Amino acid sequence: MRIGLLTEGGYPYVGGEGGVWCDRLVRGLDRHEFDVYAFSTGQAQEDAGWVALPPQVTRVRTAPLWAAEEDGVVHGRRARRRFTEHYGELAAALCTAAEPGTAEKPGTAEADRFTNALHGLAELARDEGGLVAALRSEQAVRALEHACRTPGARRTAREARVPDLLTVAGHLERALRPLSLDWYEEDGLGAVDLCHAASGGIAALPGLLARHFFGVPLLVTEYGVRLRTHYLTRPDASPAVRSLLAAFHGLLTAETYRAASYLVPGNAHARRWQERCGADRAKLRTIHPGLDATPFARVGEDRPEGREKGGNREKREHADPHTLVWTGRVEPAKDLVSLLHAFAEVRAAEPGTRLRIVGRPSGPEGEAYLGHCRALAAQLFPDEADGPHAVGRNPVTFEELGGPGAETTADVHAGGTVTVLSSVVEGFPVGLIEAMFCGRATVSTDVGAVVEVIGGTGLVVPPRNPRALAEACVSLLRDPERRARLGAAARARALELFSVEQNVAAFHALYLETVARTPVRRPVLDGAGDPQPFAAPAEAHVPGHWTEPTPRAVPTWAVETPEPVTETVR
C-alpha cells in the first residue's frame, strides 16, 4: 500500500509537532510505502533539517506555509472572471455561515457553497498554474468586501472595515496556498492509495483535493482539534475578523469531516470536540498515541518499596518512599502554585516528605512563572537544617532533565514513589503515561483526558484545589500496599492501551479497512503488465449507493437472543 502522509509543522522536520508519533508509525509499518507531503512553519524549522528517514519513505515533498514566492502567473480575462466568481462564492459562504459558538451548525447550503468554491479555485489553480498573485490582489479584497455588504450577510460581517478586510484576505491567502502547489498530479497524490492527514485544518487540504481530483480516500488524525485552537486564537482581533476567520475554519473542518473516510481522535476529550464540531459518530475511531515503553522497563519491572526476595538476598528499590515527583513543561497551565500550597499541607502531615519539580520553562512566560514558583517555595519552606552547624536545604527542588539523578524521565520517576499532575489545562497527559509505565501511583487533577488515561489506577481530584491534592498525596504516602497495587495496575493499563505496538496495529487495520471500502481507481494489470479490462465492475467508477459496503448476511440464529438454559439464583 502507498500512503500519502500529510503534515503541518511536523514530520519529517526535527522537533516538529507530532513528529515523534509519525516517525514511530512510519517505522512500524515497514510493509507499506510512504510519500510525505509536509508544510513547514518557519525558516528556523527548515534550517533544523529532517529526522533520519527509514527506507519505506520513498518521497518527501515540502512547501512553506510562512512564505509564498511569486509564481509569475498572470491571469487572462476569463481566468480573472473565474477567480472572482469562485472567491466571491467562498466569501459569501463565510458571511452567511452560522455565528461561531452558537448551537446552530453550518447549513447545507453554506457547506455546499463553500465546497464548490474551494473546488473551483483548485481547478483554476490547476488549469492556470497557481493563484498566488490572484489571492493577494485587490480583486480578492473587493470580492470579500462585496460579500460582506450583500443583503443576508451576518451583522458582524457587515461591520467589517477596510483594515478588517485586509486582515481576513491576508489570512485566506495563507490558508489557500496549498491550492497552488503542483502536488495534484497523477504521479503525485494521484498515485497514492490513501491520504493520511496527521492533523486537521490546512494539513488536510491536500487530502481533500486528492479526493476531489482522483478519488483518493482520506484519513484524518486529530490528537488536538484544530478548530478548537482557532476559536481560542486572535483574542485581540475585531469581532468581524474573529467571526469571518472562525467561519472559514469551521466550514473547512466541516468539509474535512464530511469527506474523510475515518476520523481518528487520540482520546475521548478530542472525540467529544469532533462531535461538537459536526463529525459523524460512525466515522470516529479512537486510537491512543503510542509511547515507547522500553526506556521505562527497568523502573517499571522493579517492585516499588518493599523487598524482592531472590534466594538469600533481598533487594530494595532505590525509590524514596517520602518523595513526590512532578515532571513537565513549566508554565502557568501546570498550576505549580497550587501544587506548592498543597505540598505545604503534605509537609504538615508528613514532615519528612520532599517534592521534586523536574522540567524546563516554555518560553519567556515560563521563565517568569518558574521564578515566581521558586520565590513561593522559598517563602513557604525556609531552608531546614538538622543542627546549628549544618547547612539547610529546601524540601522542594527545581531540576532539569540531564542533571544528577534526573538523566532521563525514567530516572526521575525511579527516585520518587508518587507522581503528581496539578494542571488546570491538559490535553493528552504524556508525562502521566510515562509514570504509569514506571509503575508509579499517581495523583492527578481532573482535566483533559486524565480520567480516560488513568482509568481507576490512580487518584483524581478537582483542579485548583490544593487541599484535595494534599489529602490524596498523604493517603498514598501512608499506604505502601495501596501504592504498589495502583502502580502495578497503572503499568498494566499503559502497556495494554498506550504502547507503540497497539498504535501501529490499530492504524494498520484502519488503513486496510479504508482501502477495502474504496472502489478501484486504477486499471488492474496482469502478470505481463497488460490491463485487465474486466477486473473491476463498471459501477465501481460511478458514485452511488452501489459503492457503499454491502452488509454481510447474518443467519437468524445469530441475531435472535438465545434463551438461558439455567435460572439465575438470587
N, C-alpha and C positions, 0 to 999 in steps of 0.2 A: 504494500500500500504506500502511496506517495502522499504525504501530508504537508500542507502549506501552513506553517506556524506563523501567526501574525502577532507582533508585539509592539508596544509603545513605551519607549524609555526603559526597556528591559533587555532580555536575552537577544543577541549574544554579547551585549556590552558588559564590561566589567562593572560590578556593583549596581547593575540595573535593577529596577523594581520587578520583583517576581522572577528574576533571572535564575535563582537557585532551584526553584521547583521546576522551571522549564528545562534546565540542564539535566536534572535528575530524570525527568520524563523522557527526554530525547535519548539519554544513555540507557534507560531501562527498556525502551522499545527499539532495540537494535535490529529487529527483524524488518523494520519499516524504513523508508527514506523520508527525510525531512528537507523541505525548502523553507528557509527562514526569510520572512519579509518583515523588516524591522524599521520603526521610526525612532530616530534619535531626538533627544530633547534639548541638546546644547552642545556647544563646541567642546566643553570640558569632557563630556561623555564620549564624544568621538575621539578625542585625543587619548583617552584612557585605553582605548582599544577593546578587543574582544577576549572572551574567555577561550580556553583551548576547546576546539570543536571536535566531536567524535566523527568517525568516518561516515556514519549514516546521514550526516548533514551534507547534502550534495550541492546545495546552492544557498548563498546568502545575498539578499538584495536589500539595500538600505536607502532611506530617504530622510532628510531633516524636516522636522515639523517647526523648527525655530527659525528657519530661513527658507526663502524660495527665490531662486535665481530667475531672471527674466529669460523666457524661452524663445523670444523673438517672434512669437506667433502673432500675426496681425489679421484680425477677422474682417472678412468682407461684409457687405451689407446684409446678405442673407444670414450669415453666421451671427452677426450682431442682433438681428431680429430674433433668431432662435434663442440667443442668450437672454435677451430682455424678457422674452416670454417665459422661459423656464425659471429664471432667477426671480422674476416677479411673482410667479406661482408659489415658489418656495417662501418668499417673504410674506405673501398673503396668508399662507398656512400658519406662519409664526404669529401673525397679527390676529388671527381668529381662533387660535387654539385655546383650550381651557386655561384659566389662570393657574399658575403653579401653586401647589399647596392646597388646592380645593379637592373635594371628593370626586369632582367631575373628571372623567378620563377623556383623552383626546378622541374626538368623534371620528367616525369612519370617513366622513368627507374630508376633514383636515388631514387624516393619516394618508388617504389615497392621493390627495393633492400634493402633500409633501413627498411621498414616494415617487410619483410620476415626475415631479420637478427634479428630484435627485437623479433619477434615471435619465431624464432628458439632458441634464447638464453633463452627466458621464458620457452619454453618447456623443454630445457635441465635442467634448474634450477628446474623445477617441477619433472623431472624424477630422478635427481641425488641428490636433497636436497639442492641446493644452488650453487652460483657462487662466493662467497666472495674471496676464495683463487685464483680462476682462473682469476678474474678481476684484482687482484694485482700481478699476476705472470709475469715473464719475457716473457712468451709466448704471453701475451697480448701486451706488448711493441713491441715485434718483429713483430707481425701481423700488428700493426699500422705502424711501420717503412716500412714494405713491401708494404703496400697500398700507402704510401707517395712516394715511389720510383718507383711505377709501371707506365709505359707509359700511358698517358692520365690524370694523376693527375694534379691538378692546380699548377701553379708556386709557390704560397705561401706554398702549402703542400710539394712540392719537396724541398723547402728551410728549412724545419724543421730540427733542430739539436737534439741531444740526450736530452738536458735539456727540449726542447720544447715537445718532445715525452713523456717524463716522466710527464710533467705538464698536457698534454692532457689526458694521460692514467689515471692519478690520478683523474681528473675531471670526466671522463667517469665512473670510478669505483664508485664514489659517486652518480652520476646521475642514475646508473643502479642498485643500491642497492635494490630498490623495487622489482626487478625480483626474488630475493632470499627469499622473505617473504612467509609465509605459509597462506596467505590470500586467495589464489585462489583455494578454495575447495568448494564442494557442500554445506557445511554448513557455508561457509564464504561469499565471494562476489557472489558466485553462487546462494545464497539463496535470494538475494535482487531483487526487481522488477525494480529498476532504480539506476544508479550511478550518483551522482551529485558532480562534482568537483568544489570546491569553488574558484579555480584558475586554470590557465593553467600550463604548464611545468610539473615538477615532480609530482605534486599533481594529475594530470590527468592520469599518467601512470598506476596505478592500475585499473582505469576505462577502459583503452584500453585493458588490459589483461583480465578483466572480460568480456568484449565484445568478445574478441577472443576465450576464453575458453567456455563461457556459453551463448553468445549472449545477454548479459545484455545491454540495451540501455544506452547511456552516454549523460549527460547534463553538459555543461561547462559554468561556470560564470567567467567573467573577468572584474572586476572593474578597474584593471590596467593590460595592456597587458604585460605578462611576457617576450615575445620575445623582445619587445622594451627595457625592462630593461637589458636583456642580451647583446643587441647591445651597450648599454651605459656603461657596466662594463669592467673591466680589461683594462683601457686605457694605462697602462704602459707595458702590455704584448707584446711579439714579434708579428709581423704580422702573422706568422704561427699559433701561439696559438689562436689569435683572430679569424682567418679565420676558423680553424677546430672546435672550440667551437661554433662559430656562425652557422656553417653548421649543427652541431648536434642539437642545439636548434631550428634552422629553420626547419629541417626535422621532429623533434619531434612535433613541432607546426603544421606543415602541416598535419601530420598523425592524430593528435588530432582533428583538424578542419574537416578532411575528415570523421573520424569515428563517431564524435559526431552527435547525432540526432538534437540537437539545441545548438547554441552558444548564450550566454546572456551577451552582453556588458552592462555596467552600464550607459553609456551616449554615445552621438554621437561621441565624441572625441575617445573613445575606439573602437567604431564601425568602424570608418574610419581606425584605425590602424589594426583591424582584417581583413578588406577587403584588405588592403595593404599587409598583410601577407598571403593572399590566401584564406580567408574564403569565403564560398558560401553565397551570399546575401539571398538566400531562407531559410537558416538555422538561420539567425540572428533575435533575438527578444530582443529589448532593454527594460530592467527593471531597473528603477532607484533605488538606495539604499533607504531603508526605515528608517526614523528617527522618534523617539518617540516625538510627538508634545505636550504631556501632560505637561512637565516641563515649556513650554513656553506659555501655555494657559492664565495664569494670565496676563502676559505682553501683549500678542497679542490681547486679548479681550478688553483691555483698549483703549480708543480713545486718541491717542497721541496728546499732545499740544492742547489746546483749552478747552472747557468746556463741561461737560457732565451733562445735567440737569436732576435732579430727584426730582420732587416736587418743593419745595422752596430752595433746596440745590444745590450747584454747586460743582463739583468735578474736581480738576485739577490733571492731571497726573504728577508724580514726575520727568519725563524726563526733563533734562536741554536742552532747545532749542538751546543752543550755544555749545554743546559738540559733538565731533566726537569720534567714538569708533572703535578701531581695536582689533581683537582677533585672536589668533592662536599660532603656534609654532614660536619662534623667531629663524630665520635662514636666510642666505643671499638670498635664493629664494623668500622670502617675500618682499624684497626690501623696508625695512623701511627707508632707506636713502632717497629714492625718496619721500616717504610719509612725512618725516620731512621737506624736502625742499618745498614740496607743501604746508605744513601747514604754513610755513613762509609767503607765498603769501596769504593764507587764513587769517592769523592774520593781514596782512596789509590792507585787505579789510574789515574784521570783527574783530576789536581789542579784543572783549570780548570772543572769541572762545577758547575752551580748547580741548585737544586731550588726550584720554586715550588709552594707549597701554597695553593690558592685555594678558599675555601669558608667558610661560616658555621657556628657551632656549633648543634647541635639541642638546645635546652633547657638547663637548669642542668647536667645531666650532661655535655653537650657543652662548656659553658663551662669546667668543671673539667678536662676532658680536653684542651682547647686550651691551657690554662695549663700543664698537665703537659708537653705536647709542646713548647711554647716554651722551658720550662726545660731540657728534654732537648737541644734544638737548641743552646741557648747553651752547654751543658756539652760537647757533642760537637764543636762547631765554634766556637771562640772567634773573635771578630771579627778579620779579617785585614786588614792594611794593606800597601800597596806600599812604604812607606818610613817613617822615624821621624816625619815631619811630616804624613803622610797619615791620613785618617780611615778606620778599618777598617770592614768590612762583613761580615755573616754570609752564607755561601753559601746558607743556607736562608731563604726569605722566606715570611711568612704574610700572605696578602692576602684581600680580599673582592671579589666582583663589583661593578663600578661604580667601582673605583679606577683610577688611572693604569695603562694597559697591560692592564687587565682589565675594560674596559667591558662586554663580553659574553663568553659562553663561547667564541665563535669567536676573539675577540682573545686569550684565554688560550692556546688551542691554537696560534694563529699565532705566539706568542712562544716556543714550545718545539719540540723535534724528536722527543721520545719522551714518550708519556703512560703513566703508571704507575697501576695499581689494586692496592692492597695489602690488600683486605678479607679478613676471616675469615668474614663472613656477607654474602651479597649475593643479592638476588632477580634482577630483570632490570636489568642494568647500563646505564642510560640514558646516563651520562657516557661510557662506553666507546664507545657508538654515535656520540655526538657527535664524539669523537676520530676515529672511522672516517670520518664524513662530511667531516672536515677533512683526510683523507688522511694521518693520523699513524700511525707504527708504535707498537705498544702492548706493554707488559709487564704481565701480569695474574696474579693468583692463581686457582687452580682451585677456585672456589666458585660456587654457584648456577648460573645459566645462562651463565656466562662462556665456557666452551668452545663452547657452542652458538652464541653470538653471534660469537665470533672466527672459528671455523671454519678455522683454519690460516693466518689473515692476521696473526697476532701471536704473541708468545712467552707461554707459560703455565707458571707454576711453582707448587709446593705452597704453601699458606698457612702463615704463621708460620715462614718460612724466609728470614731476611734474606740469607744467603749466596747462595742460589739467585736471589733477586731481584736482588742486586747483580751477579752474573755475567751474567744476562740483559741488564741495562741496559748494562753495559760492552760486551758483544758488539755491541749495536746502536750505541752511541756510536762505536765504532771502525770501523763498516762503513756508510758513507753509501749505497752502492748497495743494500745489503740493506734499509736503512730505506726508501729510495724504492720498492723493489719491494713491500714489505709494506704501505706506506701506500697505494699505488695499488690493490692488491688489496683492502685493507680498505674503501676508499671505494666500489669497485665492488660489493662484497658488501653494504654498508649501503644503497646506492641500490636494489639489487635486492630485499632482504628486509625492510628496516626503514623504508621511506618511508610517508608518509601515503597515497599513491596505492594501494600494494599492500594496505594495511589496509582502506581503504574498498571497494576492488574485491572483496576476499575476503568481507567482511561482506555486501555487496550480493548476491553469488552465493549465500551461505548463506541469506539471507532468502528469496530466490526458491525455493531448493530446499526449505526448510522449509514454505512456504506451498503449494508444489506437491504435497507429500506429505500435506497436511491435507484431510480431507473438507469439503465445502461446509457451512457452518453457517447461513448466512442465505439467504433466498429470492433468486433471481436475477430482476431486473426487466428488462422490455423498454424500448424507447425511450420509450414513453408513461408509464413508471413503474409499470405493472401487473405483478404477479408472474407468472412463467412456471412453472406447477406441475410441469412435467416436465423442467425444465432440468437437474436433478440426480437421479441414481438414488436410489431409496428406501433401498437398502442402505448408502448413504454416511452415513446418520444413525444407523446401528446399529453399535456397536463389534463387531469381529470380524475374522477373518483376511482378509475381502474388502476391508477398508480399508487393508491393507498394500500397498505399491507392488508392482506385478507386474513380475517381471524381464523385461527386453527379450529377445526371441528373437534368438539369435545363430546364424548359419549354421555348419555343421560345418567349412567350410574355414577359418573364423576361429578355431576352437577347437583344431584339430589343429596340432601343431608341424610347420612346414614342413621338408622335407629340405634340407640345404645343397647348393648347386649346385657348390660348389668345395671342395676339400680344404684344410685348414689346413697350411701349410708350416712345419715346425719346424726 
